Amino acid sequence: MPEMLRTIIGDLLGRERDLLVVGASGKGDDALGQARTNEADVLITHDRGSGGSLCLDQILSASPISILAISDDGRTAEAVSLARRPVALNGSSKSRLADAVREIAEHPTEPGAAWGRQRPV
């Protein structure tokens, strides 16, 4: 993500009392790893990948995919379904970005939910 856009997003979200920005990745950083380390609920990234994480680039650039993670002993597994959905950011509200982050953090597959506790972004 371009530095200027990253700064603008950080400034906008930094003004929200109930959101906590826990870090920012630069080009080439492992954004997924940093988000997990910081226990973030939402990772904000440049669309279609930006040459940072090969895994993240593949998730963003390809069709939706599901992942089946099988345990070492082969007896259990967990599934994750990744699906893209549009999020409108050009509304009349200046806080639309923050509202979108809240909605995604609380209900990753259900837009429009209320959110009121402080969570890392």
N, C-alpha and C positions, 0 to 999 in steps of 0.2 A: 504494500500500500504506500502511495507517495507520502513523504514526510509531512507535507502541508495538510493533507486530508487526515492523517493520523493525529496531528495537533488539534485540528478543528474538532474532531470527534472527541478527543480527550477533554478539551475545554468545555464542550457542550455537556458531556456526561458528568464532568467534575462539578458542575453547578447543582446537580441533583442530590438532595440530602439522603435519599434512600438508595443511591447507587454508589458502588465503590469500584473505581477503576484500579485493578491490581497490577497492571503492567502493560507494556507495549513492545511488540516484537519488531525488529528491523528486518530488512531483506536478508534472507538466508537463515534466519532464526527458526527454531522449531516451535512454531506457534502453538500447535496442539500440546506438545510437551510442557510448554510454559503455562498454558491454561490449566492443565491438570495439576501441575506443581502448585499453582496459586489457588487451586480449588475454585476456579471461575465457573459460573453458570453459563456464561455466554462468551463466545469467542467472536470478535468482530474482525473481519478480514476483507481483503480486496476480492471482488468477484472473479471467478475463473482462475484463481491462483495467481501468484506473483513471483514464482521462482523460489519460494521459501522452502516449504516442506513438500517433499515428493508425495507423501500420503495426502496431505491437505490439497495439493494441486489436483490429484486424481479424484478426490471426492467432489471438488468444485467444478471440474471441467467435463466430467462424464455424466451419463444418464444416472438417474437415481439407482441406488444399489442397496441390497441388503447383505448383512454380514452374519455368518454363523460361526461363533467362536466355540470350539469344542475343547473340553477339559483334557488334561494330559492323560487321564485314565480312560477317556472315551465314553464315559457314562453320563455325563451331563453336558449341556450346551446352553448358550444364550444367544439370542438373535437381536440384532440392531438393524432397523430400517432407516435408511437415509433418504429423505425426499425433499426436493426443493419446493418452496412455495413463495409467492410474491409477498413482499411487505412494502406497503406504501409509506414513503418517507416525505412526500411532497405536500402534506396536508397544510391547512392554514395555521395549525398550532406550532409554535416555536419548539415545543417539547416533544414533537412527534418521534424523534430518534429515541429519546429516553423512554417514551411510552412503548415503543416497539421492543426495546430491550427488556422492559418489565414483563411484557406479554410473553416473550419468548422464554425468559428465565422461569417464569411460573408454569407455563403450559407450552412446552416446545411444539406440540402439534395442534394446539387450540388457540387461535388468535382471539384477542379481545378480553382476556381475563384480567381481573384487578390484581395488584401486587403491592404490598406495603412494607415488607421487611427489608433491611439492608442486606444485600447480597453482593458478592464480588462479580465484576464484569470482566 
